[in-house]
Amino acid sequence: MAIKALRLDDIDVATFEWRKSRQRESLLRKFRRFIEESPWDEDLLKYARWTDGFSLAVAAVSALYVFSVGILLIR
């Protein structure tokens, strides 16, 4: 089994390639790519009824929470 000595240039290239392969894409870049490349706005319009219902449910739960806390504070 022959041992091959690496030159300094080979080590730099190998280190660069290793770092490049180990880099992970940041969460902000993933989100940016999702916003720019996916048709999320068209999907949102397609499911407008579900989106409106979910928003109304969140508003109702919020109002119920504020009302119940207000009643407890008045007592």
Secondary structure, 3 states (H helix, E strand, C coil): CCCCCCCHHHHHHHHHHHHHHHCCCCHHHHHHHHHHHCCHHHHHHHCHHHHHHHHHHHHHHHHHHHHHHHHHHHC
